[in-house]
Amino acid sequence: MSLVEWEPKAVALADVADQARSYAAASRSENTRRAYRADWEHFAAWCERRNRSSLPADPVTVALYVTDMADTFKPSTISRRMVSIAQAHKVAGHSSPTTDKRVRLVNAGIRRVHGVAPSQVRPVVTEDLRRMVATCGHDPADIRDRALLLLGFAAALRRSELVGLDATDLEETHDGLVITVRRSKTDQEGVGRKIGVPYGSNPATCPVRAWRSWIETATISGGALFRGVDRYGNIAESRLSDRGVALIVKRRAEAVGIDPDTVSGHSLRAGLATSAAAAGVSERAIAATTGHKSMTVLRGYIRDGSLFPDNAAGAVGL
């Protein structure tokens, strides 16, 4: 067979290779890829300034790097950067220097000296939420914020999940709303899951009524559910950003006297888990709403919510 006859197959194979690289890149979320890139750039720049090789890097270089970061960065950040270094070496076909015993000993020492307790945001519990929702008036931004706060809390949604919702992802039934979350941090393949949000007993804090009021005000029948609203009340066609969720939570928290630096978009999700635990809801039922796959992570919220119910000291008659 001549070279000419082989050429179309070669071109087709190149196309397949390009598609394979595209699929490989899509195996991780954009946020994860962005974090890996930023971590790698930090390590590569550190190596360049010290005239050391970053790829492949030897274990001594990595040990010196993490030691240099110890007084400036959190242990969790250092551990994440080690993962990024390992990934870069794996992609390039090199063995990872992070598995070396010397690197592991240095990292363990850093974690022991500096501690590994995560800094958690304050959960917005039920009473906080009631007060925050009460600051929402009747203009379009207020109506949107009320719906966003109540749905984000009642469905324990991550901020990326909140802003990723389309109008068609919510269906009202006799029992309440059925929300379809099509993709999330722990579901990168888009299997999706459904969450039930029941009607609230108080009309002022009912998430279903708040959702209905928003879609009627914004005349939304398709496309993004939560959108930007300008100072004149004009509703954008574009989707609200996940940073926009955090800003809304901070603004409404500050309005009721909560330090905005202590809360974030994650405070709604943490608040539902904490409040449900305090109300005696089972781990299984909480996980069914939050979608937690790690019960260890979920129990962090449950422990906070269970400090006083069934408290040993409270039962001994002090």
C-alpha positions as CSV (number, residue, x, y, z in Angstrom):
1,M,0.0,0.0,0.0
2,S,1.3,3.4,-0.9
3,L,2.0,6.3,1.4
4,V,-0.8,8.2,-0.2
5,E,-3.3,5.5,0.7
6,W,-2.1,5.6,4.3
7,E,-2.4,9.3,4.7
8,P,-6.2,9.6,5.3
9,K,-5.9,7.0,8.1
10,A,-3.0,8.9,9.6
11,V,-5.0,12.1,9.6
12,A,-8.0,10.3,11.1
13,L,-5.8,8.9,13.9
14,A,-4.4,12.4,14.6
15,D,-8.0,13.6,15.0
16,V,-8.7,10.7,17.4
17,A,-5.6,11.6,19.4
18,D,-6.8,15.2,19.7
19,Q,-10.1,13.9,20.9
20,A,-8.4,11.6,23.4
21,R,-6.5,14.6,24.8
22,S,-9.7,16.5,25.1
23,Y,-11.4,13.7,27.0
24,A,-8.4,13.4,29.3
25,A,-8.5,17.1,30.1
26,A,-12.2,16.8,30.8
27,S,-11.6,14.1,33.4
28,R,-11.1,16.8,36.0
29,S,-13.2,19.8,36.6
30,E,-12.0,23.2,35.4
31,N,-11.5,24.4,39.1
32,T,-9.3,21.4,39.7
33,R,-7.2,22.0,36.6
34,R,-6.9,25.7,37.5
35,A,-5.7,24.8,41.0
36,Y,-3.1,22.3,39.6
37,R,-1.8,25.0,37.2
38,A,-1.5,27.6,39.9
39,D,0.3,25.2,42.3
40,W,2.6,24.0,39.6
41,E,3.5,27.6,38.5
42,H,4.3,28.4,42.2
43,F,6.6,25.4,42.5
44,A,8.3,25.9,39.1
45,A,9.0,29.6,39.9
46,W,10.4,28.6,43.3
47,C,12.8,26.1,41.6
48,E,13.8,28.6,38.9
49,R,14.8,31.2,41.5
50,R,17.0,28.6,43.2
51,N,18.4,27.1,40.1
52,R,16.9,23.7,40.8
53,S,15.0,21.3,38.4
54,S,11.3,21.3,38.7
55,L,10.6,18.5,36.3
56,P,11.8,16.0,37.2
57,A,12.4,17.3,40.7
58,D,14.4,15.3,43.2
59,P,13.0,14.6,46.7
60,V,15.4,17.0,48.4
61,T,14.1,19.9,46.2
62,V,10.5,19.1,47.2
63,A,11.5,18.7,50.9
64,L,13.2,22.1,50.8
65,Y,10.2,23.6,49.0
66,V,7.6,22.5,51.5
67,T,9.9,23.6,54.4
68,D,10.1,27.0,52.9
69,M,6.3,27.2,52.7
70,A,5.7,26.0,56.3
71,D,5.7,29.4,58.0
72,T,3.6,31.1,55.3
73,F,1.0,28.6,54.1
74,K,-1.5,26.3,55.8
75,P,-0.7,22.6,56.0
76,S,-3.7,21.9,53.7
77,T,-2.3,24.2,51.0
78,I,1.1,22.5,51.3
79,S,-0.5,19.1,50.9
80,R,-2.5,20.2,47.9
81,R,0.6,21.5,46.2
82,M,2.3,18.2,46.8
83,V,-0.6,16.5,45.0
84,S,-0.1,19.0,42.1
85,I,3.6,18.2,41.9
86,A,2.8,14.5,41.9
87,Q,0.2,15.0,39.1
88,A,2.7,17.0,36.9
89,H,5.3,14.3,37.2
90,K,2.7,11.5,36.5
91,V,1.6,13.3,33.3
92,A,5.2,13.8,32.2
93,G,5.9,10.1,32.8
94,H,8.2,10.6,35.8
95,S,8.0,9.0,39.2
96,S,6.7,11.4,41.9
97,P,9.3,12.8,44.3
98,T,6.5,13.3,46.8
99,T,6.4,9.6,47.7
100,D,9.9,9.7,49.0
101,K,10.2,9.0,52.7
102,R,12.2,12.2,53.4
103,V,9.4,14.4,51.8
104,R,6.8,12.5,53.8
105,L,8.6,13.0,57.1
106,V,9.1,16.7,56.5
107,N,5.4,17.1,55.6
108,A,4.3,15.1,58.7
109,G,6.5,17.3,60.9
110,I,5.0,20.5,59.4
111,R,1.5,19.2,60.1
112,R,2.4,18.2,63.6
113,V,4.0,21.6,64.4
114,H,1.5,23.8,62.7
115,G,-1.6,21.8,63.2
116,V,-4.1,20.5,60.6
117,A,-7.4,21.7,62.0
118,P,-9.4,23.1,59.0
119,S,-10.7,26.6,59.2
120,Q,-14.4,26.2,58.7
121,V,-16.9,28.9,57.8
122,R,-19.7,29.7,60.2
123,P,-22.8,27.7,59.3
124,V,-25.9,29.8,58.7
125,V,-28.4,27.9,60.9
126,T,-32.2,28.2,60.8
127,E,-32.4,31.3,63.1
128,D,-29.7,33.1,61.2
129,L,-31.5,32.3,57.9
130,R,-34.9,33.6,59.2
131,R,-33.2,37.0,60.1
132,M,-31.3,37.2,56.8
133,V,-34.5,36.5,54.8
134,A,-36.3,39.1,56.7
135,T,-34.0,41.8,55.2
136,C,-35.2,40.9,51.7
137,G,-37.8,43.4,50.4
138,H,-39.9,43.3,47.3
139,D,-37.7,44.5,44.5
140,P,-36.3,42.0,42.0
141,A,-32.9,41.6,43.7
142,D,-34.6,41.0,47.1
143,I,-36.9,38.4,45.6
144,R,-34.0,36.6,44.0
145,D,-31.9,36.7,47.2
146,R,-34.8,35.3,49.2
147,A,-35.2,32.4,46.8
148,L,-31.5,31.8,46.6
149,L,-30.9,31.8,50.3
150,L,-33.9,29.5,51.1
151,L,-33.3,27.0,48.2
152,G,-29.5,27.0,48.9
153,F,-30.2,26.1,52.6
154,A,-33.2,23.7,52.1
155,A,-31.4,21.7,49.4
156,A,-28.0,22.0,51.0
157,L,-26.5,23.1,47.7
158,R,-23.0,24.1,46.9
159,R,-22.8,27.5,45.4
160,S,-21.7,26.0,42.1
161,E,-24.8,23.8,42.2
162,L,-27.0,26.8,42.9
163,V,-25.8,28.9,40.0
164,G,-25.7,25.8,37.8
165,L,-29.5,25.3,38.1
166,D,-31.7,25.9,35.1
167,A,-35.4,26.7,35.4
168,T,-36.2,23.3,34.0
169,D,-34.3,21.6,36.7
170,L,-37.0,22.3,39.3
171,E,-40.5,20.8,39.3
172,E,-43.3,21.6,41.7
173,T,-45.3,18.6,43.1
174,H,-47.9,18.2,45.7
175,D,-45.2,17.7,48.3
176,G,-42.9,20.5,47.3
177,L,-40.0,21.0,44.8
178,V,-38.0,18.3,43.1
179,I,-34.6,19.7,42.2
180,T,-32.4,17.8,39.7
181,V,-28.7,18.6,40.2
182,R,-27.2,17.5,37.0
183,R,-23.5,17.9,37.9
184,S,-21.6,18.6,41.1
185,K,-18.2,18.6,42.7
186,T,-18.5,14.9,43.5
187,D,-20.3,14.0,40.3
188,Q,-18.1,15.2,37.5
189,E,-19.5,12.6,35.1
190,G,-23.0,14.1,35.3
191,V,-24.9,11.2,36.7
192,G,-27.1,13.7,38.5
193,R,-29.3,13.4,41.6
194,K,-32.7,14.6,42.8
195,I,-33.4,16.5,46.0
196,G,-36.8,17.0,47.5
197,V,-37.5,20.4,49.1
198,P,-40.8,20.4,51.0
199,Y,-43.2,23.4,51.5
200,G,-42.3,25.5,54.5
201,S,-44.7,25.9,57.4
202,N,-44.1,29.6,57.4
203,P,-45.0,31.4,54.1
204,A,-42.2,34.0,54.8
205,T,-39.5,31.4,54.8
206,C,-41.0,28.7,52.5
207,P,-38.4,27.9,49.8
208,V,-41.1,26.7,47.3
209,R,-43.1,30.0,47.6
210,A,-39.8,32.0,47.3
211,W,-38.8,30.1,44.2
212,R,-42.2,30.6,42.6
213,S,-42.1,34.4,43.4
214,W,-38.7,34.7,41.7
215,I,-39.6,32.9,38.5
216,E,-42.8,34.9,38.2
217,T,-41.0,38.2,38.9
218,A,-38.2,37.4,36.4
219,T,-40.6,35.7,33.9
220,I,-38.1,32.8,33.7
221,S,-39.3,29.7,31.9
222,G,-36.0,28.4,30.7
223,G,-32.2,29.0,30.9
224,A,-30.4,29.9,34.1
225,L,-32.5,30.1,37.2
226,F,-30.4,32.6,39.2
227,R,-29.3,35.7,37.3
228,G,-27.7,39.0,37.9
229,V,-29.9,42.0,38.8
230,D,-28.6,45.6,38.3
231,R,-29.3,48.5,40.6
232,Y,-32.3,49.5,38.5
233,G,-33.9,46.1,38.8
234,N,-33.1,44.9,35.3
235,I,-32.6,41.1,35.2
236,A,-29.8,39.8,33.1
237,E,-29.9,36.9,30.8
238,S,-26.6,35.6,32.0
239,R,-26.1,33.2,34.9
240,L,-25.2,34.5,38.3
241,S,-21.5,33.6,39.2
242,D,-20.6,31.4,42.2
243,R,-18.8,34.4,43.6
244,G,-22.1,36.3,43.4
245,V,-23.7,33.7,45.7
246,A,-21.0,34.3,48.3
247,L,-21.4,38.1,48.1
248,I,-25.2,37.7,48.6
249,V,-24.7,35.5,51.7
250,K,-22.1,38.0,53.1
251,R,-24.3,41.0,52.4
252,R,-27.4,39.5,54.0
253,A,-25.4,38.2,57.0
254,E,-23.8,41.6,57.6
255,A,-27.3,43.2,57.6
256,V,-28.3,41.2,60.6
257,G,-25.0,41.7,62.6
258,I,-23.1,38.6,61.5
259,D,-19.4,39.2,60.6
260,P,-19.3,38.8,56.8
261,D,-15.8,37.5,57.0
262,T,-17.0,34.4,58.9
263,V,-19.5,33.3,56.3
264,S,-19.4,32.2,52.6
265,G,-21.6,30.5,50.0
266,H,-20.8,27.2,51.8
267,S,-22.5,28.5,55.0
268,L,-26.0,27.6,53.6
269,R,-25.0,24.0,53.0
270,A,-23.2,23.7,56.4
271,G,-26.2,25.4,58.1
272,L,-28.7,22.9,56.9
273,A,-26.5,19.9,58.0
274,T,-25.9,21.6,61.4
275,S,-29.5,22.6,62.0
276,A,-30.8,19.2,61.0
277,A,-28.4,17.5,63.3
278,A,-29.5,19.7,66.2
279,A,-33.2,18.8,65.4
280,G,-32.3,15.1,65.7
281,V,-32.4,14.2,62.0
282,S,-30.5,11.0,61.3
283,E,-27.2,10.9,59.4
284,R,-28.7,8.9,56.6
285,A,-31.5,11.5,56.1
286,I,-29.0,14.4,56.2
287,A,-26.7,12.7,53.7
288,A,-29.7,12.0,51.4
289,T,-30.1,15.8,51.1
290,T,-26.5,17.0,51.1
291,G,-25.2,14.2,48.9
292,H,-22.2,13.6,51.1
293,K,-20.3,10.5,50.2
294,S,-17.9,10.9,53.1
295,M,-19.6,10.5,56.4
296,T,-16.5,11.7,58.1
297,V,-17.0,15.2,56.5
298,L,-20.7,15.2,57.2
299,R,-20.1,14.2,60.9
300,G,-18.1,17.4,61.3
301,Y,-21.3,19.3,60.9
302,I,-23.4,16.8,62.8
303,R,-21.0,17.1,65.8
304,D,-21.4,20.9,65.9
305,G,-25.2,20.5,65.7
306,S,-25.2,17.8,68.4
307,L,-23.3,19.5,71.1
308,F,-26.3,20.2,73.3
309,P,-29.1,17.7,72.3
310,D,-28.5,14.6,74.4
311,N,-25.6,16.3,76.2
312,A,-24.2,14.3,79.0
313,A,-23.7,17.3,81.3
314,G,-27.2,18.5,80.7
315,A,-28.7,15.2,81.9
316,V,-27.0,15.0,85.3
317,G,-29.0,17.7,87.1
318,L,-26.5,20.5,87.4
